[in-house]
């Protein structure tokens, strides 16, 4: 339905990995990430565009294979379709040309709900390469709706789609394609006669789902309540699926033809290696090592430029601003603090860019397939690798993407272990500590620093698996799950488009972290600028030495608790402030070393490298550095992630267990490591 003469809302619907997000981005000029695996879109996204003076709101719903939800993100689709039916003009349904049969199942279910619909067949070029020809006139006649052709990644067919939406070419099916079985017809028509409902398929979905379509259940509710999925609704769903596919087979047989393929396609050739039970893992390890090598090698020059710029900016403000607290705040507090985190933006950008390229190419789906057999003994499944890999960027969207995991036990375990994965917020901490304690040497052309960084990512992954196998023993749920997915054809990544996405994500990181660092820098400067006065009758003194400031007093108060880990009071302050967000540690250290007049001259990393304790030993020794790395590998230092875990589980019990468990593990692991290595 249109909300006014010049405004309408449409829904974008389809199976996972058919190009919905790409169409959404092009239509609405949004930079939502397009992934090549199921579960990328874990909530509805909306955007608008204007065409011929009409404003169109497009809602991009999560991908699903059926109207019956088996996971949280599929439930969002079903709930939106039913609850919001009076509020949208129709559904734009995307179908992948290579998967006509599979895609028509959900299409027919939406049709039978009495929802106006337009069909788009996407990725026509992929079908043509495989000798598949689609007769679109026949297809349109058989299904009773307008059919459009698109190649979303090449921006073909988008103008035709805008025109079709403008012309309201949405069609409601004249007949129901699914014939309700004779055994249930009496019950369905009896309910129809006793209610205001006129759509018989809606009544059928009530019977065959066993509950209201689109019902959302929290992890806590699902674990605490007995199993609600009885055999009868499942049997009815199976019965419906079989009958629908019988009709779909007839449609496909007259509208789709395929030539005999003589030449093996590149996808099949690559998959012989990339999904091999041995070589697949070897290739994956090589890719990861290449990425980590690039993180240090390619980012070296831009990091030096950024570091030099902020050093110049700090010196410039210190020289040209009037002497006093404002000079100190800006030149020694805010600028070094913000610069200390922005300098790592190139490394984060490079890491994200490689991840996006892997997604776009279709390789990430192979990683899911490979990891399924590997992860099952740990209480996870192949779909768990999506949050785990996404967690290398940020744990928050990674935890949200667990909604795609049908099995409640596997979903909860994935939520609880995902924060062990090395996120981009840990990368600045790892980078600066590795730079301090690992020599700039090479082994077989691979730098020690790249190997050390890969080891930290590997440690996070292994810890997540160990935690998963422990949680598997305590979380009781006997449901079994099976991984069912299509491996998409390999595609050439959109290099320029992904660069734009990366720039947007890096800017989000800078602005998000920058706001926190800005506030933390002011707080740190304030407590470091003032201290207790030794003069009679005077309690507070300004512009004191860092060692005599209130900040140093507070830091030295907690020093006995952190000294066994090898940390001094400065690191203690850094750890405390980084409970807001991990990356704050680097900004805090940058600010502290800029405020310390007794610190050696040079860049922040050089000041940290040559800083010494009272006994003349280095503050950042090898043992201390490893201890810091271990602490940040395990600690749950992100308030936003804690909030997201509670939001997704609705369970304080599991949220607190995760927070205390990770923090306790971080303390004791770093304690043991330091005591062994010192």
C-alpha positions in Angstrom: 0.0 0.0 0.0 1.1 3.6 -0.6 1.3 5.9 2.4 0.4 8.8 0.1 0.1 9.8 -3.5 3.9 10.2 -3.9 5.1 7.6 -1.4 5.0 3.8 -1.3 6.8 1.0 0.6 8.0 -2.3 -1.0 9.7 -5.3 0.4 12.8 -7.0 -1.0 12.6 -10.7 -0.5 14.4 -13.9 -1.6 16.6 -16.8 -0.7 20.0 -16.1 0.9 22.7 -15.2 -1.6 20.6 -14.2 -4.6 21.8 -10.5 -4.7 19.1 -8.8 -2.6 21.5 -6.6 -0.7 23.2 -5.6 -4.0 19.9 -4.6 -5.5 19.1 -2.7 -2.3 22.4 -0.8 -2.4 22.0 0.2 -6.0 18.3 1.2 -5.6 18.8 3.3 -2.5 22.5 4.2 -2.9 23.3 2.5 0.4 26.6 0.9 1.4 25.2 -2.2 3.2 27.7 -5.0 2.8 26.8 -7.8 0.4 28.0 -11.2 1.5 28.2 -14.5 -0.3 26.9 -16.7 2.5 23.6 -17.1 4.2 22.8 -14.9 7.2 24.6 -11.6 6.2 21.4 -9.7 6.5 20.2 -10.4 10.1 17.6 -7.7 10.4 15.4 -5.6 8.1 17.2 -2.7 6.5 15.3 0.2 4.8 16.3 2.9 2.4 14.5 5.3 0.0 14.9 6.5 -3.5 13.0 9.0 -5.7 11.7 8.0 -9.2 9.5 10.3 -11.2 8.7 12.4 -8.1 7.6 9.3 -6.2 9.4 8.4 -3.0 9.8 4.6 -2.6 10.9 3.0 0.7 12.6 -0.3 0.2 12.8 -2.8 3.1 15.5 -5.4 2.6 14.4 -8.5 4.6 16.6 -11.4 5.6 17.0 -14.3 3.2 14.9 -17.4 3.7 14.1 -20.7 1.9 10.6 -21.1 3.3 7.8 -19.1 4.9 8.2 -21.3 8.0 10.9 -19.8 10.2 13.6 -22.1 11.5 15.9 -19.4 12.7 15.7 -15.8 14.2 16.4 -14.0 10.9 13.9 -16.1 8.9 11.3 -15.3 11.6 11.8 -11.6 10.9 10.9 -12.2 7.3 7.7 -14.2 8.1 6.6 -11.8 10.8 7.1 -8.7 8.6 5.2 -10.3 5.6 2.2 -11.1 7.8 2.0 -8.2 10.3 2.9 -5.4 7.8 0.8 -6.6 4.9 -1.5 -3.5 4.9 1.5 -1.2 5.0 3.4 -2.1 1.8 2.5 -2.0 -1.9 4.0 -5.4 -2.7 7.0 -7.7 -2.7 9.9 -7.6 -5.1 11.0 -11.2 -5.1 14.6 -12.0 -6.3 15.3 -15.4 -7.8 18.7 -16.6 -8.8 18.8 -17.9 -12.4 20.8 -21.0 -11.4 18.4 -21.9 -8.6 15.0 -21.5 -10.2 13.5 -24.6 -8.5 14.6 -23.8 -5.0 13.6 -20.1 -5.2 10.1 -20.7 -6.5 9.1 -22.5 -3.3 9.2 -19.4 -1.1 7.8 -17.4 -4.1 4.7 -19.6 -4.3 4.2 -19.5 -0.5 4.2 -15.7 -0.6 1.9 -15.7 -3.6 -0.6 -17.9 -1.8 -0.7 -15.6 1.2 -2.4 -13.1 -1.2 0.5 -10.7 -1.3 1.1 -8.6 -4.5 4.4 -9.6 -6.0 6.9 -8.9 -8.9 9.5 -11.6 -9.8 13.1 -10.7 -10.7 15.5 -13.3 -12.1 19.0 -12.2 -11.2 22.5 -13.3 -12.3 21.4 -14.2 -15.8 25.0 -14.2 -17.0 25.9 -17.1 -14.6 23.1 -19.2 -16.1 24.1 -18.4 -19.7 27.7 -19.6 -19.0 26.2 -22.9 -18.0 24.1 -23.3 -21.1 20.9 -22.5 -19.3 18.2 -20.6 -21.2 15.0 -19.2 -19.6 11.9 -18.5 -21.6 10.6 -15.5 -19.5 7.3 -15.2 -21.4 6.4 -18.8 -20.5 7.6 -18.4 -17.0 5.5 -15.2 -16.5 2.5 -16.9 -18.0 2.8 -20.0 -15.7 3.3 -18.1 -12.4 0.9 -15.2 -13.3 3.2 -12.3 -12.4 5.5 -9.8 -14.2 9.1 -11.2 -14.6 12.1 -8.9 -14.9 15.8 -9.8 -15.7 18.7 -8.2 -13.8 22.4 -8.5 -13.3 22.6 -6.5 -10.1 26.4 -6.3 -9.8 26.5 -4.8 -13.4 23.6 -2.5 -12.7 21.5 -4.1 -15.5 17.7 -4.2 -15.2 17.5 -1.7 -12.3 15.8 1.0 -14.3 13.2 -1.5 -15.5 12.6 -2.5 -11.8 12.1 1.1 -10.8 9.6 1.6 -13.7 7.7 -1.6 -12.7 7.5 -0.4 -9.1 6.3 3.0 -10.3 3.6 1.4 -12.5 2.5 -0.9 -9.6 3.1 -4.0 -11.6 2.6 -6.1 -8.5 0.2 -9.0 -9.1 -1.9 -11.1 -6.7 -2.3 -14.7 -7.7 -5.8 -15.5 -9.1 -5.6 -19.1 -7.7 -3.8 -20.8 -4.9 -1.0 -22.9 -6.3 -1.0 -25.3 -3.3 -3.8 -27.7 -3.1 -4.6 -28.4 0.6 -4.5 -32.2 1.4 -8.0 -33.7 1.7 -7.4 -34.8 5.4 -7.0 -31.1 6.4 -9.5 -29.4 4.1 -12.5 -29.9 6.4 -10.6 -28.3 9.3 -9.3 -25.4 7.2 -12.8 -24.5 5.8 -14.3 -24.9 9.3 -11.9 -22.3 10.6 -12.6 -20.1 7.6 -16.3 -20.2 8.3 -15.8 -19.2 12.0 -13.3 -16.4 11.4 -13.1 -13.2 9.3 -10.1 -14.7 7.4 -10.7 -15.5 3.7 -7.3 -16.8 2.7 -7.2 -20.6 3.2 -3.4 -20.8 2.9 -3.0 -18.6 5.9 -5.1 -21.0 7.9 -3.0 -23.9 6.6 0.2 -22.1 7.7 -1.3 -21.9 11.2 -1.8 -25.6 11.3 1.5 -26.6 9.6 3.7 -24.2 11.7 2.2 -25.2 15.1 2.4 -21.6 16.1 1.9 -18.1 14.7 4.1 -17.4 11.7 7.1 -15.3 12.5 7.1 -15.9 16.2 10.4 -14.7 17.7 11.8 -16.7 20.6 14.8 -15.7 22.6 17.5 -18.1 23.4 16.5 -18.1 27.0 12.9 -18.9 26.2 13.9 -21.7 23.9 16.2 -23.3 26.4 13.8 -23.0 29.4 10.7 -24.3 27.7 10.0 -27.9 26.4 10.3 -28.6 22.7 7.3 -27.1 20.9 8.1 -28.6 17.5 5.8 -31.6 17.4 5.8 -34.1 14.6 2.4 -33.2 13.1 3.3 -29.7 12.0 6.6 -30.8 10.6 4.9 -33.6 8.7 2.4 -31.1 7.2 5.3 -28.8 6.1 7.0 -31.8 4.4 3.8 -32.7 2.7 3.4 -29.1 1.4 7.0 -29.0 0.2 6.6 -32.2 -1.8 3.4 -31.1 -3.4 4.8 -27.7 -4.3 7.9 -29.1 -5.9 5.8 -31.4 -8.0 4.1 -28.2 -9.4 7.4 -26.3 -9.6 9.0 -29.1 -11.6 6.3 -28.7 -14.3 6.9 -24.9 -14.4 10.7 -25.3 -14.7 10.4 -28.1 -17.3 8.5 -25.8 -19.8 10.3 -22.5 -19.1 14.0 -23.6 -18.6 16.2 -25.5 -21.0 19.8 -26.6 -20.6 22.4 -27.4 -23.3 24.7 -30.2 -22.6 27.8 -28.8 -21.0 31.0 -30.0 -22.6 33.5 -27.8 -20.8 34.1 -28.0 -17.1 33.6 -24.6 -15.5 36.2 -22.8 -13.4 34.1 -23.2 -10.3 34.1 -26.9 -10.5 37.9 -26.9 -11.2 38.6 -24.7 -8.2 36.4 -26.6 -5.9 38.4 -29.8 -6.4 41.1 -28.1 -4.4 39.3 -25.5 -2.3 36.8 -27.9 -0.6 39.2 -30.8 -0.5 39.3 -32.4 3.0 43.1 -31.8 3.1 44.1 -29.2 0.6 41.1 -27.0 1.4 42.5 -26.3 4.9 46.0 -25.8 3.6 44.8 -23.2 1.1 42.7 -21.5 3.8 45.8 -21.2 6.0 47.9 -19.8 3.1 45.2 -17.1 2.5 45.2 -16.1 6.2 49.0 -15.9 6.3 49.0 -13.7 3.2 46.4 -11.4 4.8 48.4 -11.0 8.0 51.6 -10.4 6.1 49.8 -7.7 4.2 48.5 -6.1 7.4 52.0 -5.2 8.4 53.7 -4.8 5.0 51.2 -2.7 3.1 50.2 -0.6 6.1 53.8 0.4 7.1 54.1 3.6 5.0 50.6 5.1 5.6 51.1 4.4 9.4 54.4 6.3 9.4 52.8 9.2 7.6 49.9 9.4 10.0 52.2 9.1 13.0 54.5 11.8 11.7 51.5 14.1 11.0 50.1 13.9 14.5 53.6 14.3 16.0 54.0 17.5 13.9 50.5 18.6 14.9 51.3 18.1 18.6 54.5 20.1 18.3 52.8 22.8 16.3 50.1 23.4 18.8 52.5 23.2 21.7 54.7 25.9 20.1 52.0 28.2 18.9 49.3 28.1 21.6 49.7 30.3 24.7 51.3 28.5 27.6 48.8 27.0 30.1 46.3 24.2 30.6 44.6 24.6 27.2 48.0 24.1 25.5 48.7 21.0 27.6 45.3 19.6 27.0 45.4 19.9 23.2 49.1 19.2 22.5 49.7 16.5 25.1 46.2 15.1 25.7 43.8 15.1 22.9 46.0 15.1 19.8 48.3 12.2 20.9 45.3 10.2 22.2 43.3 10.5 18.9 46.5 10.1 16.8 47.4 6.9 18.8 44.3 5.2 17.5 44.0 6.7 14.0 47.5 5.4 13.1 46.1 1.9 13.0 43.3 2.7 10.5 45.4 1.4 7.5 45.8 -2.0 9.2 42.1 -2.3 10.0 41.2 -1.2 6.4 43.5 -3.8 4.8 42.2 -6.6 7.0 38.5 -5.7 6.2 39.3 -5.3 2.5 40.6 -8.8 2.2 37.6 -10.2 4.1 35.2 -8.4 1.7 37.1 -9.7 -1.3 36.8 -13.3 0.1 33.1 -12.8 0.6 32.4 -11.3 -2.9 34.4 -14.0 -4.6 32.2 -16.8 -3.2 35.1 -18.3 -1.2 33.6 -17.7 2.2 30.8 -20.2 1.5 33.5 -22.8 0.9 34.9 -21.9 4.3 31.5 -22.6 5.9 31.4 -26.0 4.1 34.9 -26.9 5.2 34.4 -25.9 8.8 31.1 -27.7 9.3 32.7 -31.2 9.8 35.5 -29.6 11.8 33.3 -27.6 14.2 30.6 -30.2 15.0 32.6 -32.0 17.7 32.8 -28.7 19.5 29.1 -28.2 19.7 29.0 -25.8 16.7 28.1 -26.2 13.0 29.3 -24.7 9.7 27.1 -21.7 10.0 28.9 -20.8 13.3 32.0 -19.9 11.2 30.1 -16.9 9.8 29.9 -15.2 13.2 33.4 -16.4 14.1 34.9 -14.9 10.9 32.7 -11.8 11.1 34.0 -11.4 14.7 37.5 -10.6 13.2 35.9 -7.3 12.2 33.6 -6.7 15.2 31.9 -9.0 17.7 28.6 -7.0 17.7 27.4 -7.7 14.2 29.0 -11.2 14.5 26.8 -12.0 17.5 23.7 -10.6 15.7 24.5 -12.9 12.7 24.0 -16.0 14.9 20.2 -15.5 14.3 20.8 -17.5 11.2 21.7 -20.6 13.3 18.6 -22.8 13.7 19.7 -24.9 16.6 19.3 -23.0 19.8 22.2 -24.7 21.7 24.6 -24.1 18.8 23.5 -20.5 18.6 24.0 -19.9 22.3 27.4 -21.5 22.3 28.4 -19.4 19.2 27.2 -16.2 21.0 29.3 -17.0 24.1 32.5 -17.9 22.3 32.5 -15.3 19.4 34.1 -12.5 21.6 37.3 -14.7 21.8 37.9 -14.0 18.1 40.4 -11.2 17.4 38.3 -8.2 16.4 39.5 -5.0 14.8 39.6 -3.3 18.2 42.2 -5.7 19.4 44.3 -5.1 16.3 45.8 -1.8 17.5 46.8 -3.4 20.8 48.3 -6.4 19.1 50.1 -4.3 16.5 51.8 -1.9 19.0 52.8 -4.7 21.4 54.1 -6.9 18.6 56.0 -3.9 17.3 57.6 -3.5 20.7 58.7 -7.1 21.4 59.0 -8.9 18.1 62.1 -8.3 16.0 61.8 -7.0 12.5 63.2 -10.2 10.9 61.9 -12.7 8.4 61.5 -16.5 8.2 61.3 -17.8 4.6 60.1 -14.4 3.3 57.4 -14.1 6.1 58.0 -11.6 8.8 58.1 -12.6 12.4 55.5 -9.9 13.1 53.0 -11.5 10.6 53.6 -14.9 12.2 53.0 -13.4 15.7 49.8 -11.7 14.5 48.5 -14.9 12.9 49.4 -16.7 16.2 47.1 -14.3 18.1 44.2 -14.9 15.7 44.8 -18.6 15.9 44.9 -18.4 19.7 41.5 -16.6 19.7 40.0 -19.3 17.4 41.4 -22.2 19.5 40.2 -20.6 22.7 36.8 -20.2 21.2 36.7 -24.0 20.3 37.9 -25.0 23.8 35.3 -22.8 25.4 32.6 -24.3 23.0 33.4 -27.9 24.0 33.2 -26.9 27.7 29.9 -25.1 27.2 28.6 -28.1 25.2 28.7 -30.2 28.4 26.6 -27.6 30.4 24.0 -26.4 27.9 21.3 -29.0 27.7 19.5 -29.3 24.4 19.2 -32.5 22.3 18.1 -31.0 19.0 20.2 -32.0 16.1 21.0 -29.7 13.2 22.2 -30.3 9.6 24.0 -27.8 7.3 22.1 -27.3 4.1 23.5 -24.7 1.7 24.3 -24.0 -1.9 27.9 -23.2 -2.9 27.6 -20.1 -5.2 29.6 -19.8 -8.3 32.9 -18.0 -8.0 32.6 -14.3 -9.0 35.1 -11.6 -9.7 35.1 -9.3 -6.6 33.9 -5.7 -7.0 37.3 -4.2 -6.1 36.3 -0.5 -6.3 33.0 -1.1 -4.5 34.7 -2.9 -1.7 37.2 -0.1 -1.3 34.3 2.3 -0.8 32.9 0.0 1.8 36.2 -0.3 3.6 36.6 3.5 3.7 33.2 3.7 5.2 33.9 1.1 7.9 37.3 2.6 8.7 35.6 6.0 9.1 33.0 4.5 11.4 35.9 3.0 13.4 37.7 6.3 13.6 34.7 8.4 14.5 33.3 5.7 17.0 36.7 5.2 18.7 37.6 8.9 18.3 34.6 10.0 20.4 35.6 7.7 23.2 39.3 8.6 23.0 38.5 12.3 23.0 36.5 12.0 26.3 39.1 9.6 27.8 42.0 11.9 26.8 40.3 14.8 28.5 39.7 12.8 31.7 43.3 11.4 31.7 44.7 14.8 31.1 42.7 16.4 33.9 43.8 13.9 36.5 47.4 14.0 35.3 47.6 17.8 35.2 46.5 18.2 38.8 48.0 16.6 41.9 48.3 16.9 45.7 50.3 19.9 46.8 53.2 19.6 49.2 52.8 23.3 50.1 51.3 24.1 53.5 47.6 25.2 53.2 47.4 24.2 49.6 45.6 21.0 48.6 45.7 21.0 44.8 48.5 21.9 42.5 48.3 22.3 38.7 50.8 21.3 36.0 52.5 18.7 38.2 54.9 16.0 37.2 53.0 12.9 35.9 54.4 10.8 38.7 52.9 13.1 41.3 49.5 13.5 39.7 46.2 12.2 40.9 46.2 9.8 38.0 49.5 8.3 39.1 48.2 8.0 42.7 45.1 6.1 41.4 47.3 3.9 39.1 49.7 3.1 41.9 46.8 2.1 44.1 45.9 -0.7 41.7 49.5 -1.5 40.9 49.8 -4.3 43.5 46.9 -6.2 41.8 48.5 -6.0 38.3 52.2 -6.2 39.2 52.2 -10.0 39.1 51.1 -9.7 35.5 54.2 -7.5 34.8 52.3 -4.2 34.4 53.2 -0.8 35.9 50.6 1.8 36.9 50.4 3.3 33.4 49.4 -0.1 31.9 46.9 -0.4 34.8 45.2 2.8 33.8 45.2 1.7 30.2 43.5 -1.6 31.0 40.9 0.1 33.2 40.0 2.7 30.5 39.9 -0.1 27.8 37.0 -1.8 29.5 34.9 0.8 27.6 36.5 -0.4 24.4 39.7 -2.4 23.8 41.2 0.1 21.4 41.1 2.8 24.1 44.3 1.1 25.6 46.4 2.4 22.7 44.9 5.9 22.9 45.4 6.0 26.7 49.1 4.9 26.4 49.7 7.5 23.7 48.2 10.2 26.0 50.1 9.1 29.1 53.5 8.9 27.4 52.9 12.3 25.8 52.2 13.8 29.2 55.3 12.2 30.8 58.1 14.7 30.5 60.5 12.0 31.9 59.7 9.6 29.0 62.4 9.3 26.2 62.0 11.5 23.1 60.5 10.3 19.8 57.3 8.6 18.7 55.0 7.0 21.2 56.1 3.5 20.3 59.8 4.5 20.8 58.9 6.1 24.2 57.3 2.8 25.2 60.2 0.7 23.9 62.8 2.6 26.0 60.8 3.3 29.1 62.3 1.8 32.2 61.3 0.9 35.7 63.0 2.2 38.9 65.4 -0.7 38.8 66.5 0.0 35.2 64.6 -2.9 33.6 62.4 -2.3 30.6 58.7 -1.6 31.2 57.8 -3.5 28.1 60.0 -6.6 28.3 59.3 -9.7 26.2 57.5 -11.3 29.2 55.4 -8.2 29.8 54.5 -7.9 26.1 53.4 -11.5 25.9 51.4 -11.0 29.1 49.6 -8.0 27.6 48.8 -9.9 24.4 47.4 -12.9 26.3 45.3 -10.5 28.5 43.7 -8.8 25.5 43.2 -12.1 23.7 40.9 -13.3 26.4 39.5 -10.2 28.2 35.9 -9.2 27.6 36.6 -5.5 27.3 33.8 -4.0 25.3 30.6 -2.7 27.0 28.8 -2.7 23.7 29.4 -6.4 23.1 28.2 -7.2 26.7 25.0 -5.3 25.9 24.6 -7.1 22.6 25.0 -10.6 24.2 22.2 -9.7 26.7 20.0 -8.4 23.9 20.4 -11.6 21.9 20.1 -14.1 24.8 17.8 -12.1 27.2 19.7 -13.9 29.9 21.7 -12.1 32.6 23.0 -15.5 33.7 24.9 -16.3 30.5 25.9 -12.6 30.0 27.5 -12.5 33.5 29.0 -15.9 33.1 30.7 -14.8 29.9 31.9 -11.5 31.4 33.4 -13.0 34.5 34.7 -16.1 32.8 36.6 -14.2 30.1 37.9 -11.5 32.5 39.1 -14.2 35.0 40.7 -16.3 32.3 42.5 -13.1 31.0 44.0 -12.4 34.4 45.1 -15.8 35.3 46.5 -16.7 31.9 48.5 -13.5 31.6 49.7 -14.1 35.2 51.0 -17.6 34.4 52.6 -16.5 31.2 54.5 -13.6 32.8 55.7 -15.7 35.8 57.0 -18.3 33.4 58.8 -15.9 31.0 60.1 -13.2 33.3 
